[in-house]
Each structure stands twice: as structure tokens, then as C-alpha cells.
């Protein structure tokens, strides 16, 4: 059996993004509510975090209360003042699923704070990057939006993050589904487009937010640099900047 090239794009069924879904967050949420599940009060803003150091910060904070009723299988969720912080394993699938559920329950602003890799010689380990757009190489954004190379976050959210982190660089990130398939050809091409970082979640967050009419932003801290000419790792350099990025994300999510 053979297929034409246009039959093997992504998603496999072209135009799928505009079709109505047959299984939704509403069905899931109402189903589990029928079992007696009570999500409690749902704040308007959510921060997604993927680094264990953020989770450790939350565990040590007296004003953070763990919310197991909101945690999916691989998450630990905390109520922090008037927001939710969801600590997930890296990757976008569980994040977007939880995002859809929280949108159905009333959340309207979503931020990512996380680590990333730099693919620019100008962005060093421990720098901070406010991502205002994402190169869509992720495999999830394609299910939400029409074909396109980039997806943008909410400008006002990026502006607020940058105001709190004035030394941060601001620009595009490259979202991929797996960290161990970064190639030289890609680095040369995307570096030529002034893409700053590579990670696994931002394009999916921005696309789902656009499709669902909610706000989204992302602040990232590189733990290393991978370019065609340089490969280094320096995780300790990211620890303090990650903590500061998290505090900035919390303030923006809280509307402060």
C-alpha cells in the first residue's frame, strides 16, 4: 500500500484543527464529578513548572498548599495564594490535557516557567529568556491551529514578565517533542532565524491558548548551550535565575 506525500504530513488528516472534537474536557470533568470529585475553587491563573527545583521551592513555602484533588497521574499541584502551580514531568501532552480541564473549570491565564537549552551563542546558562513566540516542531500545536511556522503567546503577558525581569532576553523558542534529536542542520537553520532556545512545551501552550481564547506566556532559563560549534552544560548556573523566574511568573499570574 502506498500513500501520496500529502497523506503523511502532520496531523495525518489535513485540516483536522478546524474539526469539532468528539471527546472534550467537559465530558471528562462532568464524568468524574459524577463520581463525587470536587475540584474546589479554581483560580483564574495557572503556572506550569517542569523542574524539580521549583517543586522543592513550593514544598518549603508556608503559603503553598498541596492540592491532590487537582493532580493528574504525573503531577503535583499546589495552591499558592490566588493561583495554581502544577509541577509536571517534561513534555506537553499532560500539560495541555490539564490545561483543557482547567479552562473548562474557569482558568484563563497560563504561564510556563522552566529550563531549556540555548541554541544561541548569545544566550548563556543562567540567562533568562521571555519567550514571546515558538517555532512549531512539537506535534501538538498542529492539532489546535492551522499550519504555520510560529505561534505567538499573549503580548501583554510577555510584557509583564519582561518588566519584572528587565535583564531577560526576549524572543522565539523552538519546541520539540524529544530532547535527543537536535541536529546540526536544525541548529544552523533556526539559529539563522534568531531562535534563542529549545524546549518541549511552549508552542503547545501558546497554540492551545489561542485556540481556546485564553492568555499564555513563558519564561525560560537555559541550563546549557548547544550550537553547531559549542556544547556545554552548566545546571548550577540556572538555580538562582530559575527561582527568580518562578517568582516573576507567580506575580504575573497573580496580576500583581
Buried (B, 14 or more C-beta within 10 A) or exposed (E): EEEEEEEEEEEEEEEEBEEEEEEEBEEBBEEEEEEEEEBEEBBBBBBBBBBEBBBEBBEEEEEBEBBEEBBBEEBBBBBBBBBBBBBBEBBBBBBBBBBBBBBBBEBBBBBBBBBBBBBBEEBBBBBBBBBBBBBBBBBBBBBBBEEEEBBBBBEEBBBBBBEBBEEBBBBBBBBBBEBEEBEEEBBEEBBEEEBBBBBBBBBBBBBBBBBBEBBBBBBBBBBBBBBBEEEEBEBEBBBEBBBBBBBBBBBBBBEE
